[in-house]
C-alpha cells in the first residue's frame, strides 16, 4: 500500500513540477490519459498474479495440501 501511495505522490509532484515549468494551458492527449489510467491497473494486476499464483505458498495450497470441507466427518 505504501508503494501505491508513493507512486501517486511521485506522479502528483511530477505533474505539479511540469505545470510550473510549462505555464501554458495543458493540452489533454488521449495517450496520456490512457497511460495514467492503465499503468496502475496493469501493475497491480501483475502483482496479484505473481503473488497469488507463483509464490511457494500458493503452490502448496493448489497442490492438495489444503484441508477439505469434509475433514471433520469420520470416514468409514
C-alpha positions as CSV (number, residue, x, y, z in Angstrom):
1,X,0.0,0.0,0.0
2,X,2.9,2.3,0.7
3,X,4.3,1.7,-2.8
4,X,1.0,2.8,-4.3
5,X,0.8,6.0,-2.2
6,X,4.5,6.7,-3.0
7,X,3.9,6.3,-6.8
8,X,0.8,8.5,-6.6
9,X,2.9,11.2,-4.8
10,X,5.7,11.0,-7.4
11,X,3.2,11.4,-10.2
12,X,1.4,14.2,-8.4
13,X,4.7,16.1,-7.7
14,X,5.9,15.4,-11.3
15,X,2.8,16.9,-12.8
16,X,3.0,19.9,-10.4
17,X,6.6,20.4,-11.4
18,X,5.7,20.1,-15.1
19,X,3.0,22.7,-14.6
20,X,5.5,25.2,-13.0
21,X,7.9,24.7,-15.9
22,X,5.2,25.0,-18.6
23,X,2.6,27.5,-17.5
24,X,0.7,27.5,-20.8
25,X,-2.6,25.6,-20.9
26,X,-2.2,21.8,-20.8
27,X,-3.5,20.0,-23.9
28,X,-5.0,16.7,-22.9
29,X,-3.7,13.9,-25.0
30,X,-5.7,10.6,-25.0
31,X,-2.5,8.6,-24.9
32,X,-1.5,10.3,-21.6
33,X,-5.0,9.7,-20.1
34,X,-4.9,6.0,-21.0
35,X,-1.4,5.7,-19.7
36,X,-2.3,7.2,-16.3
37,X,-5.4,5.0,-16.1
38,X,-4.0,1.7,-17.3
39,X,-0.4,1.6,-15.9
40,X,-1.6,1.3,-12.2
41,X,-4.2,-1.3,-13.2
42,X,-1.7,-3.4,-15.1
43,X,0.9,-3.1,-12.4
44,X,-1.4,-4.2,-9.6
45,X,-2.8,-6.9,-11.8
46,X,0.6,-8.3,-12.5
47,X,1.5,-8.1,-8.8
48,X,-1.6,-10.0,-7.8
49,X,-0.9,-12.7,-10.4
50,X,2.7,-13.1,-9.3
51,X,2.0,-13.1,-5.6
52,X,-1.2,-15.1,-5.9
53,X,-0.2,-17.8,-8.4
54,X,3.6,-18.0,-8.5
55,X,4.7,-18.0,-4.9
56,X,5.6,-21.1,-3.0
57,X,2.7,-20.7,-0.5
58,X,0.1,-20.6,-3.3
59,X,1.6,-23.7,-4.9
60,X,1.3,-25.7,-1.7
61,X,-2.4,-24.7,-1.5
62,X,-3.0,-25.7,-5.1
63,X,-1.2,-28.9,-4.7
64,X,-3.7,-30.5,-2.5
65,X,-2.3,-29.8,1.0
66,X,-5.3,-27.8,1.8
67,X,-7.9,-29.1,4.3
68,X,-11.0,-30.4,2.6
69,X,-14.5,-29.2,3.5
70,X,-15.4,-32.7,4.9
71,X,-12.4,-33.2,7.1
72,X,-14.4,-33.0,10.3
73,X,-16.5,-36.0,9.3
74,X,-15.3,-39.5,10.1
75,X,-14.5,-41.8,7.3
76,X,-15.5,-45.5,7.4
